[in-house]
């Protein structure tokens, strides 16, 4: 009961309302809930932290209102799932307990990925491309597209979009530094990373990386960020002190796409869309030390909070791979829809949300433990 009480208190501030086109915020930082309560939730030890994975069970399939879902993220309080519908040009906010859609945020661009700051108050959303006046209605050849796009920021308290920040060409993944001072945005077609100062929303630098950057993650100490260069089949290591590429890592497989980094900062695990492998990168040597075949066209990855298990979506083979991190072995593959792409774990690690882009569905799995 204690866990539920703490969660209920935290959930109460994370409200949803109607979207507004006003890009000025009327909400103040004082509206945030007690930071001590938030810390208690983050530091809780759930039963699932100590149990062994047994299986995944498909318990719910959502399709109503879902149109080409690209990504999913769970709010830090655990109550809401955010779904970016790329072609639907909206973000759905879904209650994780009832599966009811409690809010739909309409966009003037095609939303693709998420970032979250201030314990869930602000939700950052990248627009794959803008669909406003002056922008082409058709994409044409993706590699030839040369129009800059934006990242928008949604305030869950004032219940509106409060900022829009110009970034590069076809922005994708958003990464938030551990201290939340910096936001990195990977720009697919301009081959660079936009660096945004969180509190001012100012772009302070643009860092050239490899060809078609996508996955981005900070190390837990915030000293470095690693970038998967999908088109160049390399990984860029950015030194955050000087905001420069310190190293370009080669021999990383074909088309690296997404990555996660362990809590101790020792290893990164990244998917390679082009060859179907999940690879393990030693962050002390910056060398690949192991790999596992998961499925055809692996895309997004998430890792349990105790760093014991990895979940990988395989787009073409329509399944979810579960990896034992300690032994680095494939435990099993579980069926999804064709086009499995986005993946996120609930706070208690008991449910896994997967977006399926090709079929326009979201599947929720119950995670069973021994």
C-alpha positions as CSV (number, residue, x, y, z in Angstrom):
1,X,0.0,0.0,0.0
2,X,2.9,2.4,0.7
3,X,4.1,2.2,-2.9
4,X,0.6,2.9,-4.2
5,X,0.2,5.9,-1.9
6,X,3.4,7.4,-2.9
7,X,2.6,6.9,-6.6
8,X,-0.9,8.4,-6.2
9,X,0.6,11.6,-4.7
10,X,3.0,11.9,-7.5
11,X,0.4,11.1,-10.2
12,X,-1.8,13.9,-9.0
13,X,0.4,16.6,-10.6
14,X,0.7,15.0,-14.0
15,X,-2.6,16.2,-15.5
16,X,-3.6,16.5,-19.1
17,X,-5.7,19.1,-20.9
18,X,-6.4,20.8,-24.2
19,X,-3.6,21.8,-26.5
20,X,-3.0,25.5,-27.2
21,X,-1.1,27.2,-29.9
22,X,0.2,29.8,-27.4
23,X,4.0,29.4,-27.2
24,X,4.4,31.3,-23.9
25,X,4.2,29.5,-20.5
26,X,2.0,30.8,-17.7
27,X,3.0,28.0,-15.3
28,X,5.8,28.5,-12.8
29,X,8.3,26.1,-11.4
30,X,6.6,26.4,-8.1
31,X,3.8,24.3,-9.5
32,X,5.9,21.1,-9.3
33,X,5.2,18.5,-6.7
34,X,7.4,17.9,-3.7
35,X,10.8,16.8,-5.0
36,X,11.3,14.6,-1.9
37,X,8.2,12.6,-3.0
38,X,9.6,12.2,-6.5
39,X,12.9,11.0,-5.1
40,X,11.1,8.4,-3.0
41,X,9.4,7.0,-6.1
42,X,12.7,6.9,-8.0
43,X,14.5,5.1,-5.2
44,X,11.9,2.5,-4.4
45,X,12.9,-1.1,-4.7
46,X,10.2,-3.0,-6.5
47,X,9.7,-6.7,-6.2
48,X,10.6,-7.1,-9.9
49,X,14.1,-5.7,-9.3
50,X,15.1,-8.9,-7.6
51,X,13.1,-11.5,-9.6
52,X,14.2,-13.5,-12.7
53,X,12.5,-13.0,-16.0
54,X,10.1,-15.8,-17.0
55,X,8.1,-14.7,-20.1
56,X,6.1,-12.0,-21.9
57,X,2.4,-12.2,-22.3
58,X,0.4,-10.1,-24.8
59,X,-2.4,-8.6,-22.6
60,X,-3.7,-5.6,-24.7
61,X,-3.6,-4.4,-28.3
62,X,-4.6,-0.8,-29.0
63,X,-5.6,0.5,-32.4
64,X,-8.3,3.1,-31.9
65,X,-7.0,6.5,-33.1
66,X,-3.5,5.1,-33.7
67,X,-1.9,6.1,-37.0
68,X,1.7,5.1,-37.8
69,X,2.9,5.0,-34.2
70,X,6.6,5.7,-34.1
71,X,7.7,5.9,-30.5
72,X,6.4,5.4,-26.9
73,X,7.6,6.7,-23.6
74,X,6.3,6.2,-20.0
75,X,5.9,9.2,-17.7
76,X,8.3,9.1,-14.7
77,X,5.3,8.7,-12.4
78,X,4.2,5.6,-14.3
79,X,0.6,6.8,-15.0
80,X,0.8,7.8,-18.7
81,X,2.1,6.4,-21.9
82,X,2.9,8.9,-24.6
83,X,2.6,7.7,-28.2
84,X,3.8,9.7,-31.2
85,X,1.7,9.1,-34.3
86,X,3.9,10.1,-37.2
87,X,1.3,10.2,-40.0
88,X,-1.5,11.0,-37.6
89,X,0.5,14.2,-36.6
90,X,-0.5,13.9,-33.0
91,X,0.7,12.6,-29.6
92,X,-1.7,10.4,-27.6
93,X,-1.6,10.3,-23.9
94,X,-2.9,7.0,-22.6
95,X,-3.6,6.0,-19.0
96,X,-1.4,2.9,-18.3
97,X,-4.0,1.4,-16.0
98,X,-7.2,1.8,-17.9
99,X,-5.8,2.2,-21.4
100,X,-8.1,5.1,-22.0
101,X,-6.8,8.0,-24.1
102,X,-7.0,11.0,-21.9
103,X,-5.5,13.6,-24.3
104,X,-4.5,14.0,-27.9
105,X,-1.9,16.8,-28.7
106,X,-2.3,18.0,-32.3
107,X,0.9,19.0,-34.1
108,X,1.8,21.0,-37.2
109,X,4.6,18.5,-38.0
110,X,5.2,14.8,-37.9
111,X,6.2,13.8,-34.3
112,X,8.8,11.1,-34.0
113,X,10.7,10.9,-30.7
114,X,10.6,12.0,-27.0
115,X,12.6,13.5,-24.2
116,X,11.4,14.2,-20.6
117,X,12.6,16.8,-18.1
118,X,11.7,18.2,-14.7
119,X,10.4,14.8,-13.3
120,X,7.9,14.6,-16.1
121,X,6.6,18.1,-16.2
122,X,8.0,18.9,-19.7
123,X,7.8,16.5,-22.6
124,X,10.0,17.2,-25.6
125,X,8.9,16.1,-29.0
126,X,10.9,16.2,-32.3
127,X,9.1,16.8,-35.6
128,X,10.5,14.5,-38.3
129,X,9.4,17.3,-40.6
130,X,7.1,20.3,-40.6
131,X,3.9,20.4,-42.5
132,X,3.2,24.1,-42.2
133,X,2.9,26.7,-45.0
134,X,6.1,26.9,-47.0
135,X,7.1,23.3,-46.4
136,X,6.6,20.6,-49.1
137,X,3.6,18.3,-48.5
138,X,5.5,15.3,-49.9
139,X,8.8,14.1,-48.6
140,X,10.2,12.9,-51.9
141,X,13.5,11.2,-51.6
142,X,14.3,11.3,-47.9
143,X,18.0,11.8,-48.4
144,X,17.3,14.8,-50.6
145,X,15.1,16.6,-48.1
146,X,16.7,19.8,-47.0
147,X,14.2,21.7,-44.8
148,X,15.0,22.3,-41.2
149,X,12.5,21.2,-38.5
150,X,11.8,21.8,-34.9
151,X,11.5,20.3,-31.4
152,X,8.5,21.4,-29.3
153,X,8.1,21.3,-25.6
154,X,4.8,20.4,-23.9
155,X,4.1,21.6,-20.4
156,X,1.9,19.0,-18.5
157,X,0.9,21.7,-15.9
158,X,-0.2,24.6,-18.2
159,X,-1.3,21.8,-20.6
160,X,0.0,23.5,-23.8
161,X,3.0,23.6,-26.1
162,X,5.2,26.2,-24.6
163,X,8.3,26.2,-26.8
164,X,9.4,25.5,-30.4
165,X,13.1,25.3,-31.1
166,X,14.6,25.1,-34.6
167,X,17.1,22.3,-35.0
168,X,18.5,20.4,-38.0
169,X,17.1,18.5,-41.0
170,X,14.9,15.5,-40.0
171,X,15.5,15.5,-36.2
172,X,15.0,12.2,-34.5
173,X,16.2,11.1,-31.1
174,X,16.3,13.5,-28.1
175,X,18.7,12.8,-25.3
176,X,18.6,14.6,-21.9
177,X,21.8,15.0,-19.8
178,X,21.8,13.4,-16.3
179,X,21.8,16.9,-14.7
180,X,19.1,18.0,-17.3
181,X,21.2,21.0,-18.3
182,X,21.6,20.0,-21.9
183,X,19.4,18.4,-24.5
184,X,20.9,16.7,-27.6
185,X,18.9,16.3,-30.8
186,X,20.2,14.0,-33.6
187,X,19.5,15.4,-37.0
188,X,19.1,12.6,-39.6
189,X,19.8,14.6,-42.8
190,X,22.1,17.4,-41.6
191,X,24.6,14.8,-40.1
192,X,24.8,16.8,-36.8
193,X,23.7,17.1,-33.2
194,X,21.8,20.2,-32.0
195,X,22.8,21.2,-28.4
196,X,20.0,23.0,-26.5
197,X,20.4,24.6,-23.1
198,X,17.4,23.3,-21.1
199,X,16.5,26.3,-18.9
200,X,16.8,28.9,-21.7
201,X,15.8,26.8,-24.7
202,X,18.7,28.4,-26.6
203,X,20.7,26.4,-29.2
204,X,24.2,26.8,-28.0
205,X,26.0,24.6,-30.5
206,X,25.7,22.3,-33.5
207,X,28.1,19.4,-33.5
208,X,29.0,17.6,-36.8
209,X,29.0,13.8,-36.4
210,X,28.7,10.9,-38.8
211,X,26.3,10.2,-41.6
212,X,22.6,9.9,-40.5
213,X,22.9,10.1,-36.7
214,X,20.1,8.6,-34.8
215,X,20.5,6.9,-31.3
216,X,22.0,9.2,-28.7
217,X,22.7,8.5,-25.0
218,X,24.7,10.3,-22.3
219,X,26.9,8.3,-19.9
220,X,25.6,8.3,-16.3
221,X,28.3,10.8,-15.2
222,X,27.3,13.2,-18.0
223,X,30.9,13.4,-19.3
224,X,30.2,11.9,-22.7
225,X,27.5,11.2,-25.2
226,X,27.5,8.4,-27.8
227,X,25.8,8.7,-31.1
228,X,24.9,5.9,-33.5
229,X,25.5,7.0,-37.1
230,X,23.1,4.9,-39.0
231,X,24.3,5.8,-42.5
232,X,28.0,5.8,-41.7
233,X,28.1,2.6,-39.6
234,X,30.1,4.4,-37.0
235,X,29.6,5.7,-33.4
236,X,30.6,9.2,-32.4
237,X,31.9,9.8,-28.9
238,X,31.2,13.4,-27.8
239,X,33.1,15.1,-25.0
240,X,30.5,17.1,-23.2
241,X,33.0,19.5,-21.6
242,X,34.0,21.0,-24.9
243,X,31.1,19.7,-27.0
244,X,33.3,18.2,-29.6
245,X,33.6,14.7,-31.1
246,X,36.5,13.1,-29.3
247,X,36.5,9.8,-31.2
248,X,34.8,8.1,-34.1
249,X,34.4,4.4,-33.3
250,X,34.5,2.0,-36.3
251,X,33.9,-1.7,-36.7
252,X,30.5,-1.5,-35.0
253,X,28.4,-3.4,-37.5
254,X,26.0,-2.3,-40.2
255,X,23.6,0.6,-39.6
256,X,23.7,1.1,-35.8
257,X,20.4,2.6,-34.7
258,X,19.6,2.8,-31.0
259,X,21.6,2.3,-27.8
260,X,21.3,2.1,-24.0
261,X,24.1,2.5,-21.4
262,X,24.2,0.6,-18.1
263,X,23.9,2.5,-14.8
264,X,27.5,1.9,-13.9
265,X,28.7,3.4,-17.3
266,X,30.7,0.4,-18.2
267,X,28.9,-0.8,-21.3
268,X,26.6,0.3,-24.1
269,X,24.3,-2.0,-26.0
270,X,23.2,-1.0,-29.5
271,X,21.0,-2.4,-32.2
272,X,22.3,-2.8,-35.8
273,X,19.4,-2.4,-38.2
274,X,21.4,-3.5,-41.2
275,X,22.7,-6.9,-40.0
276,X,20.3,-8.0,-37.2
277,X,22.7,-7.9,-34.3
278,X,22.7,-6.4,-30.8
279,X,26.3,-5.4,-29.9
280,X,28.0,-4.8,-26.6
281,X,30.4,-1.8,-26.5
282,X,33.0,-1.6,-23.7
283,X,33.1,2.1,-22.8
284,X,36.5,1.9,-21.3
285,X,38.1,0.8,-24.5
286,X,35.4,1.9,-26.9
287,X,35.5,-1.4,-28.6
288,X,32.8,-3.9,-29.4
289,X,33.3,-7.0,-27.2
290,X,30.3,-9.2,-28.1
291,X,27.2,-9.5,-30.3
292,X,23.9,-11.4,-30.4
293,X,21.7,-12.1,-33.4
294,X,18.2,-10.9,-32.4
295,X,16.0,-10.6,-35.5
296,X,15.5,-8.9,-38.8
297,X,15.9,-5.1,-38.6
298,X,16.3,-4.5,-34.9
299,X,15.2,-1.0,-33.9
300,X,14.6,0.4,-30.4
301,X,16.0,-0.9,-27.2
302,X,15.1,-0.5,-23.5
303,X,16.8,-1.9,-20.4
304,X,15.4,-2.7,-17.0
305,X,16.2,-0.4,-14.1
306,X,18.3,-3.1,-12.5
307,X,20.2,-3.6,-15.8
308,X,19.4,-7.3,-15.8
309,X,17.4,-7.5,-19.1
310,X,17.2,-5.8,-22.5
311,X,14.2,-5.7,-24.8
312,X,14.7,-5.2,-28.5
313,X,12.1,-4.6,-31.2
314,X,12.7,-6.3,-34.5
315,X,10.8,-4.4,-37.2
316,X,10.8,-6.9,-40.1
317,X,10.7,-10.2,-38.2
318,X,7.8,-8.8,-36.1
319,X,9.0,-9.8,-32.6
320,X,10.6,-8.7,-29.4
321,X,13.9,-10.1,-28.2
322,X,14.6,-10.5,-24.5
323,X,18.3,-10.5,-23.6
324,X,19.9,-11.6,-20.3
325,X,22.5,-8.8,-19.7
326,X,24.8,-10.6,-17.2
327,X,25.3,-13.6,-19.4
328,X,24.7,-11.7,-22.7
329,X,22.4,-14.3,-24.2
330,X,19.1,-14.4,-26.0
331,X,16.4,-15.7,-23.6
332,X,13.5,-15.8,-26.2
333,X,11.7,-14.0,-29.0
334,X,8.0,-13.0,-28.6
335,X,5.6,-12.2,-31.4
336,X,4.6,-8.7,-32.2
337,X,3.2,-7.1,-35.3
338,X,5.2,-6.3,-38.4
339,X,6.8,-2.9,-37.9
340,X,7.6,-3.2,-34.2
341,X,9.6,-0.1,-33.6
342,X,9.1,1.8,-30.3
343,X,9.5,0.2,-26.8
344,X,9.2,1.4,-23.2
345,X,9.0,-0.2,-19.7
346,X,6.6,0.9,-17.0
347,X,8.0,2.1,-13.7
348,X,7.5,-1.2,-11.9
349,X,9.0,-3.2,-14.8
350,X,5.8,-5.3,-15.0
351,X,4.6,-4.1,-18.4
352,X,6.3,-3.5,-21.8
353,X,4.7,-1.1,-24.4
354,X,5.6,-1.7,-28.1
355,X,4.5,0.5,-31.0
356,X,4.0,-1.3,-34.4
357,X,4.3,1.2,-37.2
358,X,3.2,-0.9,-40.1
359,X,0.0,-2.2,-38.6
360,X,-1.0,1.0,-36.6
361,X,-1.1,-0.7,-33.3
362,X,0.3,-0.6,-29.8
363,X,0.8,-3.9,-27.9
364,X,1.1,-4.0,-24.1
365,X,2.9,-7.1,-22.7
366,X,2.8,-8.3,-19.1
367,X,6.2,-9.3,-17.9
368,X,6.2,-12.5,-15.8
369,X,8.9,-13.2,-13.3
370,X,9.9,-16.4,-11.6
